[in-house]
Amino acid sequence: MNTNSAPAKKPPARPRERVIMGLQAMDFIQHGTEASLEIVTPLGQHLNFKSNFIGFDDQQHIFFTMPRLTKKDYEEFFMEGFNVDIEGISEQGEGALIRFRTRIAHVVLRPIQVLVFPVPQQAKLVLLRNEVRYELRLPGDIQLSNRKLGVILTDVSSGGCGFSYDAISPEFDVGQKIVLEVVNKANGDTYALSGGVKNGRTKRGKQTYGMIFDEPGKANCRRLLSTLIYDGTKYVFKNPKKDTGPGGS
């Protein structure tokens, strides 16, 4: 036996990060999306908070909502020139985290409260998904302790899915086990997408979550995907076949 044989080569790893430049980075964050911000002072102090992305202008400015913090926090951290690390979720393509560093250009208090930053020279995209994601809008339910929560299944891949709902509560914890049930009203088939919550955020007034399937959830997801068809904008359930035999219309 040849003990010196070389191991089989694995296929090259798929790149999970890439760098994008300037204003192009802003195209990867939808307006109204919640992001995580961290102010870093020259003395190394850190302040973390959530803020919503408002947009950008042609003068290389980007705008975020002002968070609700203490007066002391504002006095210590909201100074022009302080560095800010920003992380948001990109919904484009296969989904990614977008990260970049900028600095505080202006703290606007009147007539509205807005944080203004220069557009970063570059940003980093970190791929979140290895599987193809299918965009859809299917109603579903999550069984809570005392009731069912109606949600919308917004996207699905072989390994997980995204869902959203309008209610302020309940909120799910990262790692929490849930089962999202989708019913095909045409034939009554039920697909129980089980797994754990991976992330959550507020987006345009909605609670938006991502989850990772467990093995039963993956099996039911494969069943679900086999029943969907693309209608030109999103994936929907296939229409049942009509009777085209004698006497059929």
C-alpha positions in Angstrom: 0.0 0.0 0.0 1.3 3.4 -0.9 1.2 5.5 2.2 2.6 8.5 0.4 -0.2 9.1 -2.0 -1.4 12.6 -2.1 -4.8 13.3 -0.7 -7.6 14.1 -3.2 -7.7 17.8 -3.9 -10.7 19.7 -2.7 -12.4 22.1 -5.1 -11.2 25.7 -4.5 -13.1 27.4 -1.7 -15.7 29.9 -2.8 -14.7 33.5 -2.1 -16.7 34.7 0.9 -15.5 38.3 0.9 -15.0 41.0 -1.7 -14.2 44.7 -1.6 -16.4 47.3 -3.3 -15.6 51.0 -3.8 -17.2 54.3 -2.9 -20.9 55.0 -3.7 -21.2 51.5 -5.1 -21.3 50.3 -1.5 -24.4 52.3 -0.8 -26.3 50.4 -3.5 -26.1 47.3 -1.4 -28.1 48.7 1.5 -31.8 49.3 1.1 -33.3 52.6 2.3 -34.9 52.2 5.8 -32.8 49.1 6.7 -31.5 48.9 10.2 -27.8 48.8 10.7 -25.3 48.4 13.6 -23.0 51.4 14.2 -20.1 51.6 16.5 -18.4 55.0 17.3 -14.7 54.7 18.3 -13.2 57.7 20.1 -9.5 58.8 19.8 -9.1 57.4 23.3 -10.4 54.0 22.3 -13.8 54.2 23.8 -16.7 52.4 22.0 -20.4 53.1 21.7 -22.7 50.6 19.9 -26.2 51.4 18.7 -28.8 50.7 16.0 -29.8 53.2 13.3 -31.7 53.2 10.1 -30.1 54.0 6.8 -31.8 57.0 5.1 -29.9 57.4 1.9 -27.1 59.3 0.2 -26.7 62.4 -2.0 -24.5 63.3 -5.0 -22.1 65.2 -2.7 -20.8 62.0 -1.2 -22.8 62.1 2.0 -24.7 59.3 3.7 -27.5 59.8 6.2 -28.6 57.7 9.2 -31.3 58.3 11.8 -30.3 59.6 15.2 -30.5 56.9 18.0 -32.2 57.4 21.3 -29.4 57.6 23.8 -28.5 59.5 27.0 -27.3 63.1 27.0 -24.0 61.8 28.4 -23.6 59.5 25.4 -24.2 62.3 23.0 -21.8 64.6 24.7 -19.0 62.0 24.8 -19.3 60.2 21.5 -21.1 62.4 18.9 -18.2 64.6 17.9 -17.3 65.5 14.3 -14.3 63.5 13.1 -14.8 60.5 15.4 -14.6 57.1 13.5 -17.7 55.0 13.0 -17.8 51.3 12.0 -21.1 50.5 10.2 -22.4 47.0 9.5 -25.7 46.3 7.6 -27.4 43.5 5.7 -27.3 43.5 1.9 -30.3 41.9 0.3 -28.8 41.6 -3.1 -27.8 38.4 -4.8 -27.1 35.7 -2.2 -27.2 38.0 0.7 -24.2 39.5 2.5 -23.0 41.6 5.4 -21.7 45.0 4.3 -19.1 46.6 6.6 -17.2 49.8 6.3 -15.5 52.6 8.4 -16.3 56.2 8.0 -16.4 59.2 10.4 -18.9 61.7 11.7 -19.2 64.7 9.4 -22.2 66.4 10.9 -24.6 65.9 13.9 -27.8 67.6 12.8 -30.2 68.3 15.6 -32.7 70.8 14.0 -35.1 70.8 12.3 -34.7 67.0 12.3 -32.1 64.8 13.9 -29.8 63.1 11.4 -26.3 61.7 11.4 -24.2 62.6 8.4 -21.1 60.6 7.3 -18.8 60.8 4.2 -19.2 57.9 1.8 -16.5 55.4 2.6 -13.6 54.9 0.1 -14.4 51.2 0.2 -16.5 48.6 1.9 -16.3 44.8 2.5 -19.0 42.3 1.5 -19.1 39.1 3.5 -21.2 36.4 1.8 -23.9 34.9 4.1 -25.2 32.1 1.9 -23.7 29.3 -0.1 -27.0 28.2 -1.6 -29.2 29.9 -4.3 -31.9 32.0 -2.6 -35.4 32.0 -4.1 -37.5 35.2 -3.6 -41.1 34.6 -2.7 -44.0 35.9 -0.6 -45.8 32.9 0.9 -48.0 33.2 4.0 -47.1 30.9 6.9 -47.6 30.4 10.6 -45.3 30.0 13.6 -46.9 28.3 16.6 -46.3 30.3 19.8 -47.2 29.1 23.3 -50.7 30.6 23.2 -51.4 31.4 19.5 -50.2 31.2 16.0 -48.2 34.1 14.5 -48.9 34.9 10.9 -45.7 35.6 8.9 -44.6 36.0 5.3 -41.9 33.6 4.0 -39.8 36.1 2.0 -37.0 33.9 0.7 -35.8 30.3 0.9 -32.7 28.3 0.1 -31.9 24.6 0.7 -30.3 25.5 4.1 -32.6 28.3 5.5 -35.1 31.0 4.9 -36.2 34.5 5.8 -39.6 35.6 7.1 -41.1 38.8 8.3 -44.2 40.1 10.1 -45.7 43.5 11.0 -46.3 43.1 14.7 -43.9 44.7 17.2 -44.0 41.5 19.2 -43.1 38.8 19.7 -39.3 38.9 19.3 -37.2 35.7 18.7 -33.8 35.1 20.2 -30.9 34.0 18.1 -30.7 30.2 18.4 -34.4 29.8 19.4 -36.0 26.7 17.9 -39.1 27.4 15.7 -41.3 25.7 13.1 -42.6 27.8 10.3 -45.6 26.0 8.6 -46.5 26.8 5.0 -49.7 25.4 3.5 -50.4 25.0 -0.2 -54.1 26.0 -0.3 -54.6 24.3 -3.7 -54.2 20.8 -2.2 -53.8 21.3 1.5 -50.2 20.1 1.7 -48.3 21.4 4.7 -44.5 22.1 4.8 -43.0 22.3 8.3 -39.8 24.3 8.0 -38.1 23.7 11.3 -34.8 25.0 12.6 -33.2 27.8 14.7 -33.2 31.6 14.4 -30.0 32.9 13.0 -30.5 36.7 13.0 -33.2 39.3 13.3 -33.6 43.0 12.6 -36.2 45.7 12.1 -36.6 46.7 8.4 -39.1 49.4 7.3 -41.3 48.8 10.4 -41.3 45.0 10.0 -39.7 42.4 12.1 -37.4 40.4 9.8 -35.7 37.2 10.7 -33.5 34.6 9.1 -33.4 30.9 10.2 -31.3 27.8 9.5 -33.1 24.5 8.9 -32.4 21.4 10.9 -32.5 18.0 9.0 -36.3 17.6 9.0 -36.6 21.3 7.9 -34.2 20.7 5.0 -36.3 17.7 3.9 -39.5 19.6 4.0 -37.8 22.5 2.2 -36.9 20.2 -0.7 -40.5 19.2 -0.9 -41.6 22.8 -0.9 -39.1 23.8 -3.6 -40.3 21.0 -5.8 -43.8 22.5 -5.9 -42.8 26.1 -6.8 -42.6 27.8 -10.1 -41.3 31.2 -11.1 -44.1 33.7 -12.2 -41.7 36.3 -13.6 -41.1 38.2 -10.3 -41.1 35.6 -7.5 -41.7 31.9 -6.8 -45.3 30.7 -6.3 -47.1 27.3 -6.0 -47.7 25.6 -9.3 -51.3 25.7 -10.5 -53.0 22.3 -10.3 -53.3 20.6 -13.6 -56.7 21.1 -15.3 -58.6 18.2 -16.7 -58.1 18.4 -20.5 -59.7 15.0 -21.3 -63.0 14.4 -23.0 -65.5 16.8 -21.6 -62.8 19.0 -20.0 -62.6 22.7 -20.8 
